[in-house]
Amino acid sequence: MMRSMVLEFEKDLNCRYLDRQYMLGDSLLVAPVFNEDGEAQYYLPQGTWTNYLTGETAEGGCWRTEKHDYLSVPLWARENSIIPTGIKAERADYKFSGNMELKVFALKDCAQICVYQNREEPALLELVREGADIRGNAAGMAGCTVRFVNCILTGVQGAEAETEGNDTVITVEKDGTFTCTVQQ
């Protein structure tokens, strides 16, 4: 789960000596704060990154310096990432139906995820973007929601959708495909 930046970005020379930040899985960049004044200095590799806690987006290939308090940390989601979050887990053996939200960050071309369930078939979601059009294919996801962070979608077909602030939330009613268009 936790791995050195150089393992994920081997061609980026800036990542060779980074020992105060790491990737959590292949989607999240974490830069812990190691001093009492809350200052964090870290590097964002190339690509579009979204702050998981604030929704701010930034282009990578740069160093950043920020101040943080005890309730924040630099936590950035990589482009083309889908991150599952539980929304109503009252028991450890809950069913995914209605209990999972998948957050999609900066979809540029394609992303996919396979979430394993307790004694059931895995839930699969595949997203493909071509220009402004997005096609989604879902299996085992009935009742789950897909939140496109900082992305307003129009013309959603094959699923229910609503806009919440800067996000579009799609509810997958049944397995199958859905299509939509990114509002420019």
Secondary structure per residue as TSV (DSSP state, phi and psi in degrees):
chain	resnum	aa	ss	phi	psi
A	1	M	-	360.0	-57.7
A	2	M	E	-86.8	127.7
A	3	R	E	-147.1	155.2
A	4	S	-	-61.6	147.9
A	5	M	H	-60.1	-35.7
A	6	V	H	-65.3	-26.8
A	7	L	H	-70.4	-31.4
A	8	E	H	-89.9	-31.1
A	9	F	-	-126.3	63.9
A	10	E	T	-65.2	-26.2
A	11	K	T	-87.1	-10.4
A	12	D	-	-88.4	108.2
A	13	L	G	-60.9	-28.2
A	14	N	G	-64.9	-23.7
A	15	C	G	-84.1	-8.3
A	16	R	T	-63.0	-33.8
A	17	Y	T	-117.1	16.0
A	18	L	-	-78.0	112.5
A	19	D	-	-119.4	7.3
A	20	R	S	-118.3	13.7
A	21	Q	-	-147.7	162.5
A	22	Y	E	-157.1	166.1
A	23	M	E	-95.0	136.2
A	24	L	E	-106.4	103.1
A	25	G	T	70.5	-156.3
A	26	D	T	-103.7	6.1
A	27	S	T	-113.3	-26.7
A	28	L	E	-114.2	132.4
A	29	L	E	-102.8	128.6
A	30	V	E	-120.5	131.6
A	31	A	-	-127.0	89.6
A	32	P	-	-60.0	153.8
A	33	V	-	-94.7	122.4
A	34	F	-	-109.9	15.2
A	35	N	S	-137.8	159.8
A	36	E	T	-75.5	-17.7
A	37	D	T	-85.5	-1.3
A	38	G	-	79.7	13.6
A	39	E	E	-86.3	130.0
A	40	A	E	-121.1	129.8
A	41	Q	E	-117.5	126.8
A	42	Y	E	-153.4	169.8
A	43	Y	E	-116.8	132.5
A	44	L	E	-102.5	116.9
A	45	P	-	-65.2	171.4
A	46	Q	S	-52.7	147.8
A	47	G	S	118.8	179.0
A	48	T	E	-95.9	129.3
A	49	W	E	-120.3	144.3
A	50	T	E	-122.1	126.5
A	51	N	E	-66.1	118.8
A	52	Y	T	-62.6	-32.3
A	53	L	T	-87.9	-31.3
A	54	T	T	-112.0	-20.7
A	55	G	-	86.6	-3.4
A	56	E	-	-61.4	140.8
A	57	T	E	-110.7	150.0
A	58	A	E	-147.9	146.3
A	59	E	E	-86.5	136.7
A	60	G	S	-81.1	-168.6
A	61	G	S	83.6	25.2
A	62	C	E	-147.9	159.8
A	63	W	E	-92.7	146.6
A	64	R	E	-129.7	145.4
A	65	T	E	-127.2	126.5
A	66	E	E	-140.4	158.4
A	67	K	E	-105.2	136.0
A	68	H	-	-132.1	154.5
A	69	D	-	-105.9	-166.7
A	70	Y	T	-70.8	-13.7
A	71	L	T	-104.9	9.4
A	72	S	-	-139.9	160.9
A	73	V	-	-157.9	147.3
A	74	P	-	-64.7	112.0
A	75	L	E	-135.5	108.2
A	76	W	E	-119.2	134.3
A	77	A	E	-95.1	134.0
A	78	R	E	-76.4	151.3
A	79	E	T	-59.2	152.4
A	80	N	T	61.9	31.1
A	81	S	E	-104.7	143.8
A	82	I	E	-122.8	119.5
A	83	I	E	-118.1	119.4
A	84	P	E	-80.0	139.0
A	85	T	E	-133.7	143.4
A	86	G	E	-82.7	143.6
A	87	I	S	-119.0	-20.8
A	88	K	S	-145.6	50.1
A	89	A	-	-86.2	96.3
A	90	E	-	-90.5	-18.2
A	91	R	S	-135.7	155.8
A	92	A	T	-69.7	-24.6
A	93	D	T	-103.6	29.9
A	94	Y	-	-64.4	155.8
A	95	K	-	-87.1	150.0
A	96	F	S	-67.6	-29.3
A	97	S	T	-52.1	112.4
A	98	G	T	77.8	-0.6
A	99	N	T	-113.5	2.5
A	100	M	E	-129.7	138.6
A	101	E	E	-121.3	131.8
A	102	L	E	-104.1	121.0
A	103	K	E	-96.6	125.4
A	104	V	E	-105.5	127.1
A	105	F	E	-115.3	123.1
A	106	A	-	45.3	61.3
A	107	L	-	-69.8	113.1
A	108	K	S	-102.7	-39.8
A	109	D	S	-139.2	-66.1
A	110	C	E	-150.0	155.5
A	111	A	E	-154.2	149.0
A	112	Q	E	-148.4	156.5
A	113	I	E	-148.5	146.6
A	114	C	E	-126.9	117.2
A	115	V	E	-110.9	122.6
A	116	Y	-	-86.5	137.5
A	117	Q	-	-111.0	157.6
A	118	N	T	-65.8	110.8
A	119	R	T	59.2	26.4
A	120	E	S	-133.2	170.9
A	121	E	-	-64.0	147.4
A	122	P	-	-67.1	150.9
A	123	A	E	-91.6	132.2
A	124	L	E	-123.2	140.5
A	125	L	E	-140.0	129.9
A	126	E	E	-127.1	130.3
A	127	L	E	-122.0	135.3
A	128	V	E	-129.6	128.5
A	129	R	E	-113.2	128.8
A	130	E	E	-127.4	106.4
A	131	G	T	66.8	-123.7
A	132	A	T	-95.0	-5.4
A	133	D	E	-91.2	136.7
A	134	I	E	-121.2	134.3
A	135	R	E	-119.1	128.9
A	136	G	E	-116.9	143.5
A	137	N	E	-127.5	120.9
A	138	A	E	-121.4	140.6
A	139	A	E	-139.2	128.9
A	140	G	S	73.0	18.8
A	141	M	-	-110.4	8.9
A	142	A	T	-53.9	128.4
A	143	G	T	89.0	-5.9
A	144	C	-	-85.7	160.3
A	145	T	E	-114.5	148.2
A	146	V	E	-120.0	114.8
A	147	R	E	-101.2	116.6
A	148	F	E	-89.3	102.8
A	149	V	E	-71.7	130.3
A	150	N	T	56.5	39.2
A	151	C	-	-144.8	119.9
A	152	I	-	-97.2	124.2
A	153	L	E	-109.6	147.4
A	154	T	E	-127.7	166.0
A	155	G	E	59.1	38.5
A	156	V	E	-71.5	126.6
A	157	Q	E	-126.1	137.4
A	158	G	S	92.5	2.3
A	159	A	S	-160.7	160.7
A	160	E	E	-85.5	143.3
A	161	A	E	-141.3	148.7
A	162	E	E	-146.8	154.6
A	163	T	E	-98.6	131.3
A	164	E	E	-126.7	100.1
A	165	G	T	64.3	-121.9
A	166	N	T	-92.9	3.4
A	167	D	E	-107.9	154.0
A	168	T	E	-114.1	131.5
A	169	V	E	-113.0	120.9
A	170	I	E	-106.6	131.5
A	171	T	E	-101.0	121.4
A	172	V	-	-84.8	107.4
A	173	E	-	-79.3	-33.7
A	174	K	S	-152.9	164.0
A	175	D	S	-63.4	149.1
A	176	G	E	141.7	-155.9
A	177	T	E	-112.4	155.9
A	178	F	E	-139.8	155.8
A	179	T	E	-132.5	154.9
A	180	C	E	-163.4	172.7
A	181	T	E	-129.0	136.5
A	182	V	E	-77.2	126.3
A	183	Q	-	-71.8	126.8
A	184	Q	-	-89.2	360.0
